[in-house]
Amino acid sequence: MTIVKINIHKINAEKNLEAKAGQIKINNNVSIKNVEDMSFSADGKSGLKFTFTFNCDYDSLGKIDVEGQVLYVDEEKVIKEVKDTWAKEKKVPMKVMEQIVNAALHKGNIQAIKISEDINLPSPLPLPKVKSQEK
């Protein structure tokens, strides 16, 4: 079970300039949009491309959307199981889904942190801060 690469092919960011200041709730979500074959030349191994969407929603303040693909390689029997499950139910088996979603979350959050700074939205993840302590 190996993630070979994560590609980003679309990023969209919007900030509502008329939104009122105050506390906002930031929601992050990842969804798998498609699963397709990936050609891979290794004995006993096959690959899949998982197309994902990462959404970072800032209530009425704005949003950041990232779309990309996770390239995944595994044994042929595992790949066949994933393809069959996707074709029938539009679901991915949990043992594979966990890896794919974590990879997409990682890449999506990194992109969202960079973009949020560019358009003056709060970071989607809390960043560490130094706090002095008095003795």
Backbone hydrogen bonds in HBPLUS format (Angstrom, degrees):
<---DONOR---> <-ACCEPTOR-->    atom                        ^
c    i                          cat <-CA-CA->   ^        H-A-AA   ^      H-
h    n   atom  resd res      DA  || num        DHA   H-A  angle D-A-AA Bond
n    s   type  num  typ     dist DA aas  dist angle  dist       angle   num
A0002-THR N   A0073-VAL O   2.94 MM  71  5.25 160.0  1.98 162.9 165.3     1
A0073-VAL N   A0002-THR O   2.81 MM  71  5.25 167.2  1.83 160.3 164.8     2
A0004-VAL N   A0071-LEU O   2.72 MM  67  5.38 147.6  1.82 144.2 154.1     3
A0071-LEU N   A0005-LYS O   2.80 MM  66  5.20 178.5  1.81 165.3 165.8     4
A0007-ASN N   A0069-GLN O   2.81 MM  62  5.15 158.1  1.86 155.0 159.6     5
A0069-GLN N   A0007-ASN O   2.76 MM  62  5.15 149.3  1.85 141.6 151.5     6
A0009-HIS N   A0067-GLU O   2.96 MM  58  5.95 160.3  2.00 140.2 146.7     7
A0010-LYS N   A0067-GLU O   3.30 MM  57  5.02 145.7  2.43 142.6 135.0     8
A0067-GLU N   A0010-LYS O   2.80 MM  57  5.02 166.7  1.81 151.0 152.3     9
A0012-ASN N   A0065-ASP O   2.83 MM  53  5.08 160.6  1.87 152.0 156.1    10
A0065-ASP N   A0012-ASN O   2.72 MM  53  5.08 166.8  1.74 157.8 162.4    11
A0014-GLU N   A0063-LYS O   2.88 MM  49  5.40 161.9  1.91 162.1 165.7    12
A0063-LYS N   A0014-GLU O   2.96 MM  49  5.40 151.7  2.05 140.1 146.6    13
A0016-ASN N   A0061-LEU O   2.77 MM  45  5.18 172.0  1.78 140.4 143.2    14
A0019-ALA N   A0016-ASN O   3.36 MM   3  5.54 169.2  2.37 108.4 110.9    15
A0027-ASN N   A0057-ASP O   2.94 MM  30  5.14 161.7  1.97 147.2 152.2    16
A0057-ASP N   A0027-ASN O   2.81 MM  30  5.14 163.9  1.84 155.2 156.2    17
A0029-ASN N   A0055-ASN O   2.86 MM  26  5.18 144.8  1.99 148.2 156.7    18
A0055-ASN N   A0029-ASN O   2.79 MM  26  5.18 164.7  1.81 154.9 160.3    19
A0031-SER N   A0053-THR O   2.96 MM  22  5.43 152.8  2.04 148.5 157.4    20
A0053-THR N   A0031-SER O   2.93 MM  22  5.43 151.1  2.02 153.3 162.1    21
A0033-LYS N   A0051-THR O   2.71 MM  18  5.43 159.7  1.75 150.9 157.4    22
A0034-ASN N   A0051-THR O   3.43 MM  17  5.06 155.2  2.49 129.6 130.7    23
A0051-THR N   A0034-ASN O   2.86 MM  17  5.06 158.1  1.91 141.2 148.2    24
A0036-GLU N   A0049-LYS O   3.00 MM  13  5.25 154.8  2.06 141.3 149.4    25
A0049-LYS N   A0036-GLU O   2.73 MM  13  5.25 161.6  1.76 156.2 162.2    26
A0038-MET N   A0047-GLY O   3.03 MM   9  4.89 142.9  2.17 126.8 118.8    27
A0045-LYS N   A0042-ALA O   3.19 MM   3  5.48 165.3  2.21 129.9 128.8    28
A0046-SER N   A0074-ASP O   2.90 MM  28  5.75 163.0  1.93 169.5 175.3    29
A0074-ASP N   A0046-SER O   2.98 MM  28  5.75 158.7  2.03 161.0 167.9    30
A0048-LEU N   A0072-TYR O   2.80 MM  24  5.25 152.0  1.88 149.4 158.5    31
A0072-TYR N   A0048-LEU O   2.91 MM  24  5.25 171.4  1.92 162.2 164.7    32
A0050-PHE N   A0070-VAL O   2.94 MM  20  5.10 171.2  1.95 147.4 150.1    33
A0070-VAL N   A0050-PHE O   2.85 MM  20  5.10 155.3  1.91 141.3 148.1    34
A0052-PHE N   A0068-GLY O   2.85 MM  16  5.52 162.1  1.88 146.5 152.5    35
A0068-GLY N   A0052-PHE O   3.11 MM  16  5.52 158.9  2.15 145.4 149.5    36
A0054-PHE N   A0066-VAL O   2.70 MM  12  5.01 169.4  1.71 159.5 163.2    37
A0066-VAL N   A0054-PHE O   2.83 MM  12  5.01 162.1  1.86 151.0 156.3    38
A0056-CYS N   A0064-ILE O   2.79 MM   8  5.04 154.9  1.85 157.9 163.8    39
A0064-ILE N   A0056-CYS O   2.88 MM   8  5.04 153.0  1.95 143.4 151.9    40
A0058-TYR N   A0062-GLY O   2.89 MM   4  5.08 159.7  1.93 153.1 151.3    41
A0061-LEU N   A0058-TYR O   2.91 MM   3  5.31 149.8  2.00 143.7 140.2    42
A0078-VAL N   A0075-GLU O   3.06 MM   3  5.47 124.5  2.38 108.6 122.0    43
A0079-ILE N   A0075-GLU O   3.07 MM   4  6.39 163.3  2.10 158.0 163.2    44
A0080-LYS N   A0076-GLU O   2.92 MM   4  6.09 159.2  1.96 149.1 154.7    45
A0081-GLU N   A0077-LYS O   3.08 MM   4  6.25 155.7  2.15 138.8 145.0    46
A0082-VAL N   A0078-VAL O   2.98 MM   4  6.27 159.0  2.02 151.9 157.2    47
A0083-LYS N   A0079-ILE O   2.91 MM   4  6.17 168.2  1.92 155.8 158.8    48
A0084-ASP N   A0080-LYS O   2.89 MM   4  6.04 165.1  1.91 153.5 157.6    49
A0085-THR N   A0081-GLU O   2.97 MM   4  6.09 164.6  1.99 149.2 153.6    50
A0086-TRP N   A0082-VAL O   2.92 MM   4  6.07 159.5  1.96 151.4 157.4    51
A0087-ALA N   A0083-LYS O   2.90 MM   4  6.05 161.0  1.93 150.2 155.5    52
A0088-LYS N   A0084-ASP O   3.06 MM   4  6.23 153.5  2.13 147.7 154.0    53
A0089-GLU N   A0085-THR O   2.85 MM   4  5.74 166.9  1.86 151.9 156.4    54
A0090-LYS N   A0086-TRP O   2.87 MM   4  4.20 142.9  2.01 118.4 124.7    55
A0096-VAL N   A0093-PRO O   3.02 MM   3  5.70 138.2  2.20 119.7 129.8    56
A0097-MET N   A0093-PRO O   2.84 MM   4  5.91 169.6  1.85 156.8 159.9    57
A0098-GLU N   A0094-MET O   3.07 MM   4  5.96 165.4  2.09 150.5 150.9    58
A0100-ILE N   A0096-VAL O   3.11 MM   4  6.40 165.4  2.13 157.8 162.1    59
A0101-VAL N   A0097-MET O   2.85 MM   4  5.92 175.9  1.85 161.7 163.1    60
A0102-ASN N   A0098-GLU O   3.05 MM   4  6.05 160.0  2.09 143.5 149.5    61
A0103-ALA N   A0099-GLN O   3.03 MM   4  6.17 156.1  2.08 144.9 151.3    62
A0104-ALA N   A0100-ILE O   2.93 MM   4  6.18 161.0  1.97 152.0 157.5    63
A0105-LEU N   A0101-VAL O   2.79 MM   4  5.95 159.1  1.84 151.7 157.8    64
A0106-HIS N   A0102-ASN O   2.95 MM   4  6.06 159.5  2.00 143.9 149.6    65
A0107-LYS N   A0103-ALA O   3.05 MM   4  6.27 173.6  2.05 152.8 153.9    66
A0108-GLY N   A0104-ALA O   2.77 MM   4  5.77 162.4  1.80 148.9 155.1    67
A0109-ASN N   A0105-LEU O   2.84 MM   4  5.81 163.5  1.86 148.0 152.5    68
A0110-ILE N   A0106-HIS O   3.14 MM   4  6.31 159.4  2.18 147.0 152.6    69
A0111-GLN N   A0107-LYS O   3.08 MM   4  6.32 165.7  2.10 152.2 155.8    70
A0112-ALA N   A0108-GLY O   2.87 MM   4  6.03 160.3  1.91 149.2 155.5    71
A0113-ILE N   A0109-ASN O   2.87 MM   4  6.03 152.3  1.95 148.4 154.8    72
A0114-LYS N   A0110-ILE O   3.18 MM   4  6.45 163.6  2.20 148.8 152.4    73
A0115-ILE N   A0111-GLN O   2.93 MM   4  6.16 168.3  1.94 157.3 160.6    74
A0116-SER N   A0112-ALA O   2.80 MM   4  5.74 157.6  1.85 144.3 151.2    75
A0117-GLU N   A0113-ILE O   3.37 MM   4  6.51 152.3  2.45 142.1 147.2    76
A0118-ASP N   A0114-LYS O   3.39 MM   4  6.72 152.6  2.47 139.6 146.7    77
A0118-ASP N   A0115-ILE O   2.98 MM   3  5.00 113.2  2.44  96.3 112.8    78
A0119-ILE N   A0115-ILE O   3.07 MM   4  6.41 149.1  2.17 157.3 165.0    79
A0121-LEU N   A0116-SER O   2.79 MM   5  4.70 168.7  1.80 143.5 146.3    80
A0120-ASN N   A0117-GLU O   3.41 MM   3  5.05 166.0  2.43  98.4 101.8    81
